[in-house]
Amino acid sequence: MQRIVLIGCGFMGATHGSVYRLLPNAMVGAVVDSRGEAVRASLRSCGLEEVPVFTDFATAAAQGDFSVADICLPTDLHRSTALQAFESGMHVFCEKPIALTMEDARAMTAGAREAGRQLMVGHCIRFWPEYVELKRIIDSGEQGRLLSLSMGRHAGRPGYSIGDWVNQPERCLGAALDLHIHDTDFLVHLLGLPHSVTSRGIRDKTGWSSITTQYGYGETVVTAEGAWNYPERWGFQMRFSALFEHAALDFDSRAQPSLTLTIGSMPPVPVDLPQIECLSVETGGNITLLGGYYQELAYFVDYLERGVPVAMSTGEHATESLRVVLAEIESAATGKLLNP
Ligand SMILES: NC(=O)c1ccc[n+]([C@@H]2O[C@H](COP(=O)([O-])OP(=O)(O)OC[C@H]3O[C@@H](n4cnc5c(N)ncnc54)[C@H](O)[C@@H]3O)[C@@H](O)[C@H]2O)c1
């Protein structure tokens, strides 16, 4: 049984809490959040109302025998908290992006190595059912070669973070890092490191609120756009469109059916996905699908239970993805084609 200390109980902390409640081999033993008892309402929404809440990690760590620190804090706090957890002998699951700088990311992977602990980063799209299906079709070659792939992630202006940290560039780096890294990370997982990136973006006082990148992947044409500068109540959409020699696979989180396959002259056909996608929870009045969040944490806990090194979405993987996004941001700033 993995004993978890959940650090940060805002949007993602409550989502992780909901998942741990569903896992038979994990239990949340403590919550750490600087808001203290104010997080009780969130804890009630994910069924963790009995769990003690601490306002600092050191006090919580001294109270119990925890095997895992799950970090759902603003990104600028990931490095110091992860290093503290490794020093306390814990494995770490850290929300994405791993950090704001390569120096911080490397310090985290080194910290894990030196402590002999595992570090996994929450790049949940690697576990998201529709994206898993895209990878399966590419890897199997069943629809021929991938000719082009366009990915997108769009949202209204984020007004939901506690203390508004996502709109402070020095804490978050804008949509270019916080939102768009999901697609960059998945592309690296799918196709390897791109040999080049060429990006354009929109920068405002909150940072890079929009970025569009063309990736160098040989003959396959690959683009991705991430933007959260849409009107505040626009909502959220993630999508991709993959064109193969024999078929097109299209995903749009706002469409019903969301995933379709179109082969030859036939009309689009919905693609059936594993039932797990339907698991959902209510956090702060919003319904959150647990699909990829459930799968990634179930995977992490399962690997820890079996004593096997985590192989998906490791600290090293997340560091590579950060490197590519930072190159994209530099390309957007300079107008240059860059090799990440
Ligand atoms: N995987 C995803 O799909 C996804 C989605 C959203 C956010 N995230 C990531 O998750 C992380 C957290 O984002 P969020 O949306 O949950 O933010 P949030 O603002 O909703 O929650 C952050 C929580 O951390 C607490 N906190 C802040 N400073 C603290 C400190 N010094 N000590 C203890 N607690 C502190 C806040 O009180 C708050 O409860 C970020 O890295 C973000 O990029 C991932």
The ligand as an SDF file (V2000), in Angstrom:
LIG
                    3D

 44 48  0  0  0  0  0  0  0  0999 V2000
   -2.1140   17.6720  -15.9280 N   0  0  0  0  0  0  0  0  0  0  0  0
   -3.0060   18.6230  -16.1620 C   0  0  0  0  0  0  0  0  0  0  0  0
   -3.9010   18.4830  -16.9920 O   0  0  0  0  0  0  0  0  0  0  0  0
   -2.9350   19.9030  -15.3500 C   0  0  0  0  0  0  0  0  0  0  0  0
   -4.0510   20.7590  -15.3080 C   0  0  0  0  0  0  0  0  0  0  0  0
   -3.9530   21.8940  -14.5220 C   0  0  0  0  0  0  0  0  0  0  0  0
   -2.8010   22.1740  -13.8090 C   0  0  0  0  0  0  0  0  0  0  0  0
   -1.7240   21.3160  -13.8950 N   0  0  0  0  0  0  0  0  0  0  0  0
   -0.4800   21.5800  -13.1460 C   0  0  0  0  0  0  0  0  0  0  0  0
   -0.7170   21.2620  -11.7700 O   0  0  0  0  0  0  0  0  0  0  0  0
   -0.0050   22.1650  -10.9180 C   0  0  0  0  0  0  0  0  0  0  0  0
   -1.0020   22.8420   -9.9880 C   0  0  0  0  0  0  0  0  0  0  0  0
   -1.9840   23.5180  -10.7590 O   0  0  0  0  0  0  0  0  0  0  0  0
   -3.4690   23.7610  -10.2230 P   0  0  0  0  0  0  0  0  0  0  0  0
   -4.2900   24.1180  -11.4140 O   0  0  0  0  0  0  0  0  0  0  0  0
   -3.9070   22.6340   -9.3680 O   0  0  0  0  0  0  0  0  0  0  0  0
   -3.2430   25.0780   -9.3380 O   0  0  0  0  0  0  0  0  0  0  0  0
   -4.2150   25.6470   -8.2050 P   0  0  0  0  0  0  0  0  0  0  0  0
   -3.9040   27.1070   -8.1150 O   0  0  0  0  0  0  0  0  0  0  0  0
   -5.6250   25.2470   -8.4730 O   0  0  0  0  0  0  0  0  0  0  0  0
   -3.7460   24.8840   -6.8750 O   0  0  0  0  0  0  0  0  0  0  0  0
   -2.4950   25.1050   -6.2790 C   0  0  0  0  0  0  0  0  0  0  0  0
   -2.6280   24.7940   -4.7880 C   0  0  0  0  0  0  0  0  0  0  0  0
   -1.3390   24.9280   -4.1920 O   0  0  0  0  0  0  0  0  0  0  0  0
   -1.5060   25.6290   -2.9320 C   0  0  0  0  0  0  0  0  0  0  0  0
   -0.2440   26.3040   -2.6200 N   0  0  0  0  0  0  0  0  0  0  0  0
    0.3050   27.3770   -3.2470 C   0  0  0  0  0  0  0  0  0  0  0  0
    1.4990   27.6860   -2.6980 N   0  0  0  0  0  0  0  0  0  0  0  0
    1.7120   26.7830   -1.6990 C   0  0  0  0  0  0  0  0  0  0  0  0
    2.7800   26.5590   -0.7910 C   0  0  0  0  0  0  0  0  0  0  0  0
    3.8830   27.3430   -0.7690 N   0  0  0  0  0  0  0  0  0  0  0  0
    2.6690   25.5280    0.0920 N   0  0  0  0  0  0  0  0  0  0  0  0
    1.5550   24.7420    0.0990 C   0  0  0  0  0  0  0  0  0  0  0  0
    0.5120   24.9250   -0.7430 N   0  0  0  0  0  0  0  0  0  0  0  0
    0.5950   25.9200   -1.6420 C   0  0  0  0  0  0  0  0  0  0  0  0
   -2.6500   26.5950   -3.1840 C   0  0  0  0  0  0  0  0  0  0  0  0
   -3.2560   27.0130   -1.9770 O   0  0  0  0  0  0  0  0  0  0  0  0
   -3.5770   25.7520   -4.0550 C   0  0  0  0  0  0  0  0  0  0  0  0
   -4.4980   25.0060   -3.2830 O   0  0  0  0  0  0  0  0  0  0  0  0
    0.7410   23.1150  -11.8600 C   0  0  0  0  0  0  0  0  0  0  0  0
    2.0520   22.6600  -12.0730 O   0  0  0  0  0  0  0  0  0  0  0  0
   -0.0480   23.0300  -13.1650 C   0  0  0  0  0  0  0  0  0  0  0  0
    0.7250   23.3150  -14.3100 O   0  0  0  0  0  0  0  0  0  0  0  0
   -1.8010   20.1800  -14.6270 C   0  0  0  0  0  0  0  0  0  0  0  0
  1  2  1  0
  2  3  2  0
  2  4  1  0
  4  5  1  0
  4 44  2  0
  5  6  2  0
  6  7  1  0
  7  8  2  0
  8  9  1  0
  8 44  1  0
  9 10  1  0
  9 42  1  0
 10 11  1  0
 11 12  1  0
 11 40  1  0
 12 13  1  0
 13 14  1  0
 14 15  2  0
 14 16  1  0
 14 17  1  0
 17 18  1  0
 18 19  2  0
 18 20  1  0
 18 21  1  0
 21 22  1  0
 22 23  1  0
 23 24  1  0
 23 38  1  0
 24 25  1  0
 25 26  1  0
 25 36  1  0
 26 27  1  0
 26 35  1  0
 27 28  2  0
 28 29  1  0
 29 30  1  0
 29 35  2  0
 30 31  1  0
 30 32  2  0
 32 33  1  0
 33 34  2  0
 34 35  1  0
 36 37  1  0
 36 38  1  0
 38 39  1  0
 40 41  1  0
 40 42  1  0
 42 43  1  0
M  CHG  2   8   1  16  -1
M  END
$$$$
